Amino acid sequence: MNAEDVKAFEDMLQSVDNPDVLYLFINSPGGDPETALRIIHMCRERSEHFRAVVPDMAKSAATQVCLGTEEIAMGYNSELGPIDPQIPFRGEWTAAYTVKDGLEFIEQRAKDNPEVPTQIYQAIAQHYDPALLKDADKAIEYIRDMATEIAGNMFDDDEAATECVERLLELEPHAKSINPDQADEMGLNIFDLREHEELWSNVWELYIRSDTIMSEHNRDKLWETHEHTISIGGED
């Protein structure tokens, strides 16, 4: 998800005519948390009730979108993921917690092994400059505050929302999968599609058909309502 998605998403919302219940069928590896926040606000303002359906995966920023709903429908293959933010580190995007934990690991090893020359640990620690660690702290704090706020529709009290957000933030690795049972144990409001075989079959078929269309036409993204379709990437 990125800022450009907002345009397509607005086009989609204009076609659904402010329903009482808005179901967002979402499959995404994640992306920009600001885009996730905008999508949540757009959906909430267009409907009385906002719910998510996850046929396969809704990771990272997509998990944040799910947090902003009242209910998440998940089936046999559905998974959410940690919401820890990504920051640039040594030419790649890396989980902010990984950066922080890396420095803490070095510091602890230095304390536990005083016989090892300090120059060795100092050379490694040079990769973790103060500005980088500050960026990691700021990114984590921002996601923590944002996620706790948007989870208000999902939880009855702030304490439960905060506890769930903390667990989603601290999960490692960033690609870790959270299945329906684990999501339920975290306190998320899960509608278990495994208990509704026919409905799950229809959800899965819709997902597979959409995925097939994207693969056949080399599309990167696909947005659909019952009336409109927008896709990008590949060749027309």
Number of C-alpha atoms within 10 A of each C-alpha: 18 13 13 9 14 16 9 16 17 13 16 19 17 10 12 15 10 15 13 11 14 19 18 18 19 19 22 17 16 21 17 15 25 15 20 25 18 15 18 19 14 15 24 18 11 18 18 12 17 23 23 23 23 26 24 20 23 26 25 27 29 28 27 28 28 28 28 29 24 18 20 27 23 26 25 15 13 20 23 29 27 26 28 29 25 22 19 14 14 9 6 9 11 17 25 25 23 18 21 16 12 15 19 13 12 15 14 11 13 17 12 10 10 9 8 12 10 12 9 10 15 13 9 12 15 10 13 15 10 10 9 17 16 12 14 24 15 14 18 22 14 14 20 19 12 17 27 23 16 20 25 18 17 21 19 10 11 13 11 17 23 19 14 21 25 16 14 24 23 15 17 16 13 22 15 14 19 20 18 25 13 13 20 15 12 17 14 22 19 20 18 16 22 16 11 11 11 11 13 19 14 11 20 19 13 14 18 14 11 14 15 13 14 18 12 9 14 15 17 11 16 16 17 15 14 8 8 11 12 13 17 15 12 13 7 8
